[in-house]
């Protein structure tokens, strides 16, 4: 990104900076004058065209003898979080010490992960290492860090209720899509338990405390780590998955079915070989059973692959008469099994076909499932043995899922257990253990994350605890906050959610009580975590299938906003010719010709709102082969307030002085758009597979006058094929019609598809739509009040976590702002 002011302004800025440097370093006036004079000669002797083109096209300027110039240009190419009416004023604010967060244009188009967000939080709090995806200036002046989570909301909610989120749009100038992967640890737990490296180069905050914090940390941890059964067996550091496989001897001792064992003669062996590596695929397995005349027999089987997708979910009718369906636990009823014809041998064949030769099966008490299936598989990971108490006892799957994954499974009122849900939970627990390592799991127990457990500190057999190892250069974020006297407070409505032993936990019954407690505690608090759960509580009674259906409906609404109807078309008109005509307006996601009416019409879905906007406004009255063709938007309930929505998007601060251009080629940059004014930056999107440039772009000018000139010109070049309008798509969105990173057909496990649930997925199931809008408005108001209560120079992060389930990845949204006078 380039500077948005004139050479005179740039000179004034340089002079101000040199004055500050001279004052700080005790330089004489003539030295300051000499540097300023050199800068003037370099700046004003540079050719005008070269300067403009280097700014517009993002070419790097040559570094001059004055080292500060290159730094100014480098920072100016980034998207400034505090960008306001005068960017010159913000450059002066930097010299006053106001923290500024910046992202490059490339980085803002990529979704951020939980790990990246944690990097920013840790750096802003402790100054230990700059994040890899953004740059925070003046970190040492950050007065506080706040992370607020709006539970149950995601990116789709933000843009569906865009008009209600006035404070979120006004206060926060950086938006990034947020994508959390399956198997990731809960956000709040991950933040507090992030391990930090301590060294002399780490940063001034921890270095100033000397070795004492490390010694205290070791005294509290080393003894327990030495004798805990998990670290005793697996060591402390993370290793590959093969380290956690049960050996043949272990499987025999734990009563797993093995080839050649008595009673296993009729068991079917999978097509497994010995070539299992750390990259072999994991498969989660779970079965539900009933009681027959001969004991327990399987009635339902679920298999989930390493990506969390259900690859097998089958009801099974036992061969023998059923005595007890165990409906309370299995959810299986007589009516459910009545039409089923699948037998155990059929499921065995399917499992054998689905599993690769190097597959590793994961389950909780997996021996019971394999016995019920009458199958033998040699490569297994049992999470009931992986996660063991200090006393060596086992945990229940429901407990582990809740405290480690922050997921509630096997809930009462859900008609029994869902084996797909259980299989996924076991898989994610194994992935967490493999990725985080044994030490991390043991530390979770010591830190109180596994609440309600009895951690028995047994004495080793030799009667003494081993001497601690030499101090390691590791410390957790929560301990670092405590050692630096930076208090942390966690505000939540959920008593069972994670909190740190070294942070103050305040549990409230209502969101407004959370806000009141925050206002009361924030003056004495540096780091704060806030959870607003009012919307999540509204949806907690809905099943996963219904929640997924609601997400799909919101996505369908956005598709409708990008849809146009074209017709009537000439009889000889083809899909290819229609696509060629309308792709001038923007990339097309789908196009189909319909002949259900008396004449042929086309239904076109664009990827971007700008495409549909240009199609309606520039191609609204076409003549094709003598036929008058109209281009209209669909008239539906979801599009009634579309014009208001589009106007708000045009006024969005993120789209300030940005235009959208279709039918663009690279040479059009200098030939057409530079004539309207200097271009700050330009984004040329690429096609995902090939990396080839698309035929549309987003161009950001320095001022509104250049934008008006570009819009008035209509850009009648390139044979009239180029079309221009104000940008409507925020840069972090690649498409309005594809905000589900993975979408698979979701099955509730009871034979009910999404379509069968649509009648229950109406807004009345949640509450009336007007009530939802009112709820969003109240949430936005609370966020605004929370932002005002923060001290100046505080970093504020709002997270709408989205949905990450086996049914689909619907991204969240992360909004980031630094509070100062201009942000109010």
Secondary structure, 3 states (H helix, E strand, C coil): CCCCCCHHHHHHHHHHHHHHHHHHHCCCHHHHHHHHHHHHHHHHHCCHHHHHHHHHHCCCCCCCCCHHHHHHHHHHCCEECCCCCCHHHHHHHHHCCCCEEEECHHHHCCCECHHHHHHHHHHHHHCCCCCCCCEEECHHHCCEEEEEEECCCCHHHHHHCCCCCHHHHHHCCEEEEECCCCCCCCHHHHHHCCEEECCCCCCHHHHCCCCHHHHHHHHHHHHHHHHCHHHHHHCCCCCCHHHHCCCHHHHHHCCCCCCCCCCCCCCEECCCCCCCCCCCCEEEEEEEEEEECCEEEEEEEEEECCCCCEEEEEECCCCCCEEECCHHHHCCCHHHHHCCCCCHHHHHHHHHHHCCCCCEEEECCHHHHHHHHCEECCCEEEHHHHCECCCCCECCHHHHHHHHCCCCCCCCCCCCCCHHHHHHHHHHHHHHHHHHCHHHHHHHHHCCCCCCCCCCCCCCCCCCCCCCCCCCCEEEHHHHHHHCCCCEEEEECCCCCCCCCCCEEEECCCHHHHHHHHHHHHHHCCEEEEEECHHHHHHCCCCHHHHHHHHHHHHHHHHHHCEEEEECCCCCCCHHHHHHHHCCCCCEEEEEEECCCCCCEEEEEECCHHHHHHHHHHCCEEEECCEEEEEEECCCHHHCCHHHHHHHHHCCHHHCCEEEEECCCCCHHHHCHHHHCCEEEEECCECCCCCCECCEEEEEECCHHHHHHHHHHCCCCHHHCCEEEECCCCCCCCCCCCCEEEECCCCCCCCCCHHHHHHHCCHHHHCCHHHHHHHHHHHHHHHHHHHHHCCCCEEEEEEECCEEECCEEECEEEEEEECCHHHC
